[in-house]
Amino acid sequence: MRDGLVQGRYSAVELLEHYLREIDATVDSIRAFVVVFADDARRQAQESDERRRAGRLLSEIDGIPFAVKDIIGIRGQKMRAGSGAVDIVPTSDAPVITQLRAAGGIIIGTTRMHELAYGPSGLNDFDGGAYNPRHPGIIPGGSSSGSAAAVAGGLSPIAFGSDTGGSIRAPAALCGIVGFKPSYGLLSTEGVHPTAPTLDHVGFLAVSVADTRIAMRVFGHVPIEVGPGEGRRLALFDDPDLAVDPAIAAALQGALDSLADRGWRIDSVTSPIGFDVMDVSSTIMAYEAYRVNRERLETIPERLGADVRERLQDGSRITSEQYENALREVDRVRTEVAALAERYDALVNATIPITGPTREEAVLENVRRMLMRNTRLQNLLGGPAISLPGAGDGPAPWSIQLFSVRGRDAELLATAAAVSDDVTG
């Protein structure tokens, strides 16, 4: 699209109008957007075309539409965070929105989400949530469900999401697209409604790794000229105590075998963590989420969905001692995992270790736990992680997750691009 704009095959206005028509046609079938800023987006597109004619483009994404998860502050626009208990009109843009405007990107609208960004399914008692456009009957995943649905349904070329325990990568996996969580703090979370501040990340959902790399060059100042490591070494991050659906395990092994045939070295490594990632991350997340939303829980509990209200109540029972112990556990293993990751271009596992659940299955506690089991660690450690749609004879959908040590975003994205070319492309 960037090239099409530069070469004059279409204007920013024409590109935007294409997406507005697609959004209008899927209001009931995909339900990706909360609000579409059609008039304001048209004004932004016209300004982009004027800059292009004058030779004053702001960046390589000037004129490209972006969808924005309804948890990221946009000046003067109501934020609901997918909840009947939130009604905020920010007086200023979140820094990532300021960056988007400065780069000439077009804000096309805000997207639906799991309430308060606190759930893995994307189901929402408040507004019904978004639908999975590529795999009807399967949940879109949470919490960035609308952003994933918008990209997967062809309603926006790229979207902002947030990720506290897998909330970008899980919906990307279930909707069959790419989801990238950068290193902690690389994209500012200021102006983003918090879920659990020590775990919250902002990132992107996109059709391809190439699009993600362009976005990260603009927003995270991550160079895309970096190539994958010369050794092309991957490590299957294995935990023999944790079950994986046989169909997922077979699909992942088939992908790794294909990579090995193309010259990649594949090792299998055992997790050095020594604690239950889900229990530790849930302790930290629930403790912080309760404190963020305590006033809502105590004063307007009836405006919260049942699943979120229950999880917030669970957080109220976590003691500060339990919270501090969990943080110490994370500190203990961070250097161990970093030392392991630094020997490889990336660590690898399945993004989600089960086949995509239906809306009825997604409310089951064991299913909810499995949806985030493989994506929680990367938020605890703060390193970059990306989900790539799988290929071959595996179940639909299934995805490969690559992750690395904090600060190696450029290298991980380069590795993901090479893996995608060799396996999923």
C-alpha positions in Angstrom: 0.0 0.0 0.0 2.9 2.3 0.8 4.3 1.6 -2.6 0.9 2.0 -4.3 0.5 5.5 -2.8 4.1 6.5 -3.8 3.6 5.2 -7.3 0.2 7.0 -7.7 -1.8 3.8 -8.2 -4.4 5.2 -5.8 -4.7 8.1 -3.4 -4.9 8.0 0.4 -8.5 9.0 0.1 -9.3 6.2 -2.3 -7.5 3.7 0.0 -9.4 4.9 3.0 -12.8 4.7 1.2 -12.1 1.1 0.3 -11.7 0.3 4.0 -14.7 2.3 5.0 -16.8 0.3 2.5 -15.5 -3.0 3.9 -16.2 -1.9 7.5 -19.7 -0.8 6.6 -20.4 -4.2 4.9 -19.3 -6.2 8.0 -20.9 -4.2 10.8 -23.0 -7.3 11.8 -20.8 -10.1 10.5 -17.4 -9.2 12.0 -18.3 -6.4 14.5 -14.6 -5.3 14.7 -15.1 -1.6 15.5 -16.6 0.3 18.3 -16.6 3.6 16.5 -15.4 4.5 13.0 -14.1 8.1 12.6 -15.1 8.4 9.0 -15.2 12.1 8.6 -12.1 12.8 10.6 -10.3 9.9 8.7 -11.3 11.5 5.4 -9.8 14.8 6.5 -6.6 13.1 7.5 -6.5 11.2 4.1 -7.0 14.5 2.2 -4.1 16.1 4.1 -1.9 13.1 3.4 -2.6 13.4 -0.4 -1.8 17.2 -0.2 1.5 16.4 1.5 2.3 13.8 -1.2 1.6 16.3 -4.0 3.8 18.8 -2.3 6.6 16.3 -1.7 6.3 16.7 2.1 5.5 13.2 3.3 5.9 12.7 7.1 7.0 9.1 7.0 6.7 5.9 5.0 3.3 5.2 6.6 1.8 8.6 5.6 -1.7 7.8 4.4 -1.9 4.3 5.8 -5.0 3.6 7.9 -4.6 2.2 11.4 -7.2 0.7 13.7 -6.8 1.4 17.4 -7.8 -0.8 20.3 -10.4 1.0 22.5 -7.9 1.1 25.4 -5.6 3.6 23.9 -6.3 7.3 24.5 -7.4 9.4 21.6 -8.0 13.1 22.3 -11.7 14.0 22.5 -12.9 10.4 21.7 -14.7 8.3 24.3 -12.8 5.3 25.6 -14.8 2.4 27.1 -12.1 -0.3 27.3 -14.8 -2.8 26.4 -16.7 -2.1 29.6 -19.9 -0.6 30.9 -17.8 0.6 33.9 -15.5 2.9 31.9 -16.4 6.2 30.4 -13.4 8.3 29.8 -12.8 11.1 27.3 -9.0 11.7 27.1 -7.9 15.3 27.0 -4.7 14.4 25.2 -3.5 11.6 22.8 -1.5 8.7 24.1 2.1 9.0 23.0 1.6 6.2 20.4 -1.3 8.2 18.9 0.9 11.3 18.9 3.5 9.3 17.0 0.9 8.0 14.6 -0.4 11.5 13.8 3.2 12.8 13.4 3.9 10.0 10.9 0.8 10.8 8.9 -1.0 7.5 9.7 -4.8 7.7 9.6 -6.9 6.7 12.6 -9.8 4.8 11.1 -11.6 3.9 14.3 -11.5 2.1 17.7 -11.8 -1.7 18.0 -13.7 -4.0 20.3 -11.9 -6.0 23.0 -12.4 -8.3 26.0 -13.6 -6.2 28.9 -10.8 -4.2 30.6 -8.3 -6.1 28.5 -8.7 -8.8 31.2 -9.5 -12.1 29.4 -8.3 -14.4 26.6 -11.5 -15.2 24.7 -12.6 -11.8 23.3 -16.2 -12.6 24.5 -17.7 -9.5 26.0 -20.8 -9.3 28.3 -21.0 -5.5 27.7 -21.2 -5.3 23.9 -21.1 -8.8 22.6 -17.5 -8.6 21.2 -16.1 -9.2 17.8 -16.3 -12.3 15.6 -13.5 -14.3 14.0 -13.6 -13.5 10.3 -11.4 -16.3 9.1 -12.6 -19.1 11.3 -16.3 -18.7 12.0 -17.5 -20.5 15.1 -14.1 -20.1 16.8 -13.5 -17.3 19.3 -11.5 -14.3 18.0 -9.3 -14.4 21.1 -8.6 -11.7 23.6 -8.1 -9.2 24.6 -7.3 -7.5 21.3 -10.2 -9.2 19.6 -11.5 -6.4 17.5 -8.0 -5.4 16.3 -7.3 -8.9 15.2 -10.7 -9.2 13.5 -10.2 -5.9 11.7 -6.9 -7.0 10.2 -8.0 -10.6 9.5 -11.2 -9.4 7.9 -9.5 -6.9 5.6 -11.0 -3.9 7.4 -7.7 -2.3 8.3 -4.1 -3.0 7.1 -2.7 -2.9 10.6 -4.0 -2.3 14.1 -2.7 -1.4 17.6 -3.3 -3.8 20.4 -2.2 -4.3 23.9 -0.7 -7.4 25.5 -0.6 -8.2 29.2 -0.4 -11.9 29.0 -0.8 -12.7 25.3 -3.6 -10.3 24.3 -2.0 -9.5 21.0 -0.6 -12.9 20.2 -3.6 -15.1 21.1 -6.1 -13.3 18.9 -3.5 -13.1 16.1 -3.1 -16.9 16.4 -6.9 -17.6 16.4 -7.6 -15.2 13.5 -4.7 -16.4 11.4 -2.5 -13.2 11.3 0.7 -11.9 12.7 0.8 -10.4 16.3 3.9 -8.7 17.7 4.6 -7.7 21.3 7.8 -5.6 21.5 10.1 -5.5 24.5 8.6 -4.0 27.6 8.5 -0.2 27.4 9.7 0.1 23.8 6.3 1.4 22.8 4.9 3.7 25.5 1.9 2.6 27.6 1.2 6.1 28.8 -2.3 7.1 28.0 -3.3 3.4 27.7 -5.9 2.2 30.2 -3.8 -0.1 32.4 -4.6 -3.7 33.1 -1.5 -4.7 35.1 1.2 -2.0 34.7 4.3 -4.2 35.2 3.1 -6.6 32.4 1.3 -4.2 30.0 2.8 -3.8 26.4 1.6 -2.1 23.3 2.2 -3.7 19.9 0.7 -4.5 16.5 -1.5 -6.9 14.7 -0.8 -7.2 11.0 -1.0 -9.4 7.9 2.7 -9.9 7.6 6.0 -9.7 9.4 7.1 -7.1 6.8 4.3 -4.8 7.8 5.2 -5.2 11.4 8.8 -4.3 10.7 7.8 -1.1 9.0 5.5 -0.2 11.9 8.3 -0.9 14.4 10.8 1.2 12.4 8.4 4.1 12.7 7.2 3.7 16.2 9.9 1.8 18.0 12.9 3.1 16.0 13.8 -0.6 15.3 15.9 -1.0 12.1 14.6 -3.4 9.6 17.9 -3.8 7.8 19.0 -6.3 10.4 19.1 -9.9 9.1 18.6 -13.2 11.0 21.6 -14.6 12.8 24.2 -16.4 10.6 23.7 -19.6 12.5 20.0 -19.7 11.9 19.5 -21.4 15.3 16.2 -22.0 16.9 15.3 -23.8 20.2 12.1 -25.6 20.8 11.1 -24.4 24.3 9.8 -27.6 25.8 8.2 -28.3 29.1 7.6 -32.1 29.4 5.1 -31.6 32.2 2.7 -29.5 30.1 0.5 -31.2 27.5 0.0 -30.0 24.0 -2.8 -31.0 21.7 -1.4 -33.8 19.5 -2.6 -32.0 16.3 -0.8 -28.8 17.4 2.4 -30.7 18.4 2.5 -32.5 15.0 2.0 -29.3 13.1 4.7 -27.5 15.0 7.1 -30.4 14.5 6.4 -30.5 10.8 7.2 -26.8 10.6 10.5 -27.3 12.5 11.4 -30.2 10.2 10.7 -28.0 7.2 13.0 -25.4 8.6 15.7 -28.0 9.3 15.5 -29.1 5.7 16.3 -25.5 4.7 19.4 -25.2 6.9 18.1 -24.1 10.2 19.6 -25.7 13.3 16.8 -26.8 15.7 17.6 -27.8 19.3 15.2 -28.8 22.0 15.7 -27.1 25.4 13.9 -27.7 28.6 12.4 -24.7 30.4 14.7 -23.6 33.3 11.9 -21.7 35.1 11.1 -24.0 37.9 7.7 -22.5 38.7 4.2 -22.5 37.3 4.2 -19.6 34.9 0.4 -19.3 35.0 0.2 -19.2 38.7 3.0 -16.6 39.1 1.7 -14.4 36.3 -1.9 -14.7 37.5 -0.8 -13.5 41.0 1.0 -10.4 39.6 -1.7 -9.7 37.1 -4.7 -10.1 39.4 -3.0 -8.1 42.2 -2.4 -5.2 39.9 -5.7 -5.4 38.0 -7.7 -5.3 41.2 -5.9 -2.1 42.3 -6.4 -0.5 39.0 -10.1 -1.3 39.1 -10.8 -1.4 42.8 -13.1 1.6 42.8 -15.2 0.3 39.9 -15.5 -3.1 41.7 -16.6 -1.5 44.9 -19.0 1.2 43.6 -20.4 -0.1 40.3 -19.9 -3.9 40.2 -23.2 -4.3 38.2 -21.5 -2.6 35.3 -18.8 -5.2 35.0 -19.2 -8.5 33.2 -19.4 -11.6 35.3 -16.1 -13.1 34.3 -14.1 -9.9 34.8 -15.9 -9.1 38.1 -15.0 -12.6 39.4 -11.3 -12.2 38.4 -11.1 -8.8 40.1 -12.6 -10.3 43.2 -10.0 -13.0 43.1 -7.3 -10.2 42.9 -8.7 -8.6 46.1 -7.7 -11.7 48.0 -4.0 -11.7 46.9 -1.8 -10.4 49.7 1.2 -8.1 49.2 3.4 -10.8 50.4 2.2 -13.2 47.7 2.7 -10.5 45.1 6.2 -9.7 46.2 7.1 -13.4 46.3 5.9 -13.7 42.7 8.0 -10.8 41.6 11.0 -12.3 43.2 10.4 -15.6 41.4 10.4 -13.7 38.1 13.6 -11.8 38.9 15.3 -15.1 39.8 14.7 -16.7 36.4 15.0 -13.7 34.1 18.8 -14.0 33.8 18.5 -17.8 33.3 16.1 -17.5 30.4 18.1 -14.6 29.0 21.3 -16.7 29.0 19.4 -19.5 27.2 17.8 -17.2 24.7 21.0 -15.4 23.8 22.4 -18.6 22.3 19.7 -18.7 19.7 18.0 -16.5 17.1 14.8 -17.3 18.9 13.0 -19.7 21.2 10.0 -21.4 19.7 6.8 -23.0 20.8 3.1 -23.1 19.8 1.4 -19.8 20.5 -1.7 -21.6 21.7 -1.3 -25.3 22.7 -4.9 -26.3 21.9 -7.1 -26.1 18.8 -9.3 -23.0 18.5 -12.2 -23.2 21.0 -15.8 -22.3 20.2 -17.6 -19.6 22.1 -19.2 -22.2 24.3 -15.9 -23.9 25.1 -14.1 -20.6 25.8 -15.9 -20.0 29.0 -14.5 -23.2 30.6 -11.7 -22.5 33.1 -9.3 -25.1 31.7 -9.7 -23.7 28.2 -9.2 -20.1 29.4 -6.0 -21.2 31.1 -4.7 -23.0 28.0 -5.3 -20.0 25.8 -2.7 -18.0 27.7 -0.4 -20.7 29.0 2.3 -20.3 26.3 2.1 -16.5 26.1 2.4 -15.4 29.7 6.1 -16.0 30.2 7.1 -13.3 27.7 5.2 -10.6 29.6 6.9 -11.6 32.8 10.3 -11.4 31.2 9.6 -8.3 29.1 11.2 -9.7 25.9 9.8 -9.4 22.4 7.5 -12.1 21.1 5.7 -12.7 17.8 3.0 -15.1 16.6 3.1 -16.3 13.0 0.2 -18.2 11.4 1.0 -21.8 10.8 0.9 -23.6 7.5 0.7 -27.1 6.2 -1.6 -29.9 7.3 -2.1 -28.6 10.9 -5.4 -27.7 12.4 -7.0 -24.4 11.5 -6.0 -22.2 13.1 -2.6 -22.9 14.7 0.4 -20.6 15.1 4.1 -20.5 15.8 5.5 -18.3 18.6 9.0 -16.9 18.5 10.5 -15.0 21.4 13.8 -13.7 22.7 15.6 -11.6 25.3 14.6 -8.0 26.0 16.1 -5.6 23.6 16.5 -8.0 20.7 13.4 -6.8 18.8 15.1 -6.1 15.5 16.8 -9.5 15.5 13.6 -11.3 16.4 11.7 -9.6 13.7 14.4 -10.5 11.2 14.3 -14.1 12.3 10.5 -14.1 12.1 10.6 -12.8 8.6 13.0 -15.6 7.6 10.9 -18.3 9.3 7.8 -17.0 7.7 9.4 -17.1 4.3 10.6 -20.6 4.8 7.6 -22.1 6.4 4.4 -20.1 6.6 4.7 -17.9 3.5 
